[in-house]
Structures are given as C-alpha cells and as structure tokens.
Amino acid sequence: MKLEILVPVFNEEECIAETFRRLVDVQNALKSKFETTIVFINDGSSDKTLEMLVELKNKRHDVKIINLSRNFGHQLALTAGLDFAEADFVAIIDGDMQDPPELIPTMLEIATSGFDVVYGQRNSRVGETWFKLFTAKMFYRVLSRMCEVEIPKDTGDFRVISKKVLDCLKSMRERHRFIRGLVPLSGFRQFAFKYDRHERFAGETKYPLKKMFRFALDAIFSFSTRPLKFIRYVGLSSLVISAFLLLKIIYIKLFSEQVIPGYSSMVVILVFFSSVQILSISILGEYIGRIFEESKKRPLYFIDEII
C-alpha cells in the first residue's frame, strides 16, 4: 500500500532539519508495510525553508516538494498537497512538530482496521498561553453549536485519511476552506485518536490572533447559516423592545403627569438600533462577499514548481 505524508510549511527554517529527520524515521519504520512518500508544500516561504528542503530532498528519492508561487495560507497549501496525492492513505501533519509524527504508524494501524478517518484529538497542549487555550476551547464549543455538521472538538489537521475521503476533499473546491470541517462532511467512518500535543520545536507560531480570528470566521461562515438567523432574532427582539417603549410613552402621556424622558433616552435608543443595523449589514456582507469570491472561480493556488 502507498502512503503520502503531507507537510505544509511556511518560514520554518528552524524546524525543517528536525522535521525531516523525524519524518524519515517514520518512513523507515513503515517501509515493510507502506511505500511512503513525504510531500512538503512550501507556502511561499521568504526564509531559507525552500533551500533547506531542496538540499535535504536531494539525499532521498522518496521526498517531493510542491513549491507554491506565493503565500496562499495553510489551508490552501494543504489543499495543493491533497490535490496531487494519489496514495491509499494520506497523513497530514504540520511542520512545527507540535503533533508527534511518531504517532502516524499507530494511527495507520487503526485506519487499516476499518476507519476512513483517524483524527488526532488533543488531551493537552504543552507550551500554549492561557489565552490561546481558552480561545481555542471556546471556539470549538461555539462552532459545535452553530454548525450543521458535527465537527470534533479539540482537533487540528493532524490526521490520517483513506483514498475515499481524499477523493471527496478533491471534489470540494470552495475558496474559504476549513478542512477539519470538510472531512467530517464526507460522512465516512471516523476514529478519535487521543494524544498530548507538544510544544513547538522552534520558531514562532504562524497563526497570530488576526489569522486565528479569520480562520474562525471561515469555519463559522462556511458551515453555518445561523448568523443570518441571528439577525432575524435580533430584529424581532428590537421590535418587541420598541413596541414596549411605545406603549410606555403612550401610557405616560395619557395617564400620568410624569415628564417623558427626552434627549438621553433618544440617543441611547438611536445608538442601539444603529449598532444592530450595522452588525446585520456586516454579517450579510460577509456572506455576499464570499458568494462574490466563489463566483469568480479563480484557481485556489498557483504552483511555481514541483521538485
């Protein structure tokens, strides 16, 4: 059987040598059962990542490099690797070694026993800040409540998938990709593989707060229409509040001598409803913008060369 290990990398010159060494060890451990190819997808790195990959690749024939023309982002780089994969099983792992590659053989054993997806589910995350841990936990809880597809909690892209799932992923061409949501969308049999995530081997995270926020939006807007329903509920709530205030003003005017509050209350009401309108327009704009981008049907990525 054939196995391809996909490794998207972006400015990982400090990790490449160690990543390569550990993946080759996994490759050697599997050589009696699998014909294994390691595929690095260079996502437009601006450091020495590509040079180091080429130098290391020249020492082995069973390593491939897909070099993208620029930085397209982690999910599109991973998509490029999936598009060119043709193996019976595909393992996905990041190049920072937070997910131990030594677990891949065990995950493969589970996959070959009758599962099409074996996804890594984190018991713990070493070296993460309390803020990162808290926001990640809240993200998966909110996502599970909002999405129509059941997306496993506390999971990343670290997983092993069969060719059936690979073919499904190749057929899904949306631009704003959330692969850890597209995999369960395929509906094939899955297994949660519990493990402890390690600290990054070297370098800095390539997912700062801004990218994390954008990634979270991609997940929610790609798999849920509940933000649109939220607008409806907010509109109905605003209508009820407005009706209540109107009745209160009429009552005060007709049946009491109380002075009707003026300037301050009007300003508060105007600011509240203006904020609701702006929020509603922004949510609608997010969906419309995505429809516009999808309608152009531009390629998801461009490849400079395959080595």
Secondary structure by P-SEA (a helix, b strand, c coil): cbbbbbbbbccccccaaaaaaaaaaaaaaaccccbbbbbbbbcccccaaaaaaaaaaaaccccccccccccccaaaaaaaaaaaccccbbbbbcccccccccaaaaaaaaaaacccbbbbbbcccccccaaaaaaaaaaaaaaaacccccccccccccccccaaaaaaaaacccccccaaaaaaaaccbbbbbbbbbbccccccccccaaaaaaaaaaaaaaccaaaaaaaaaaaaaaaaaaaaaaaaaaaaaccccccccccaaaaaaaaaaaaaaaaaaaaaaaaaaaaaaaaaccccccccccc
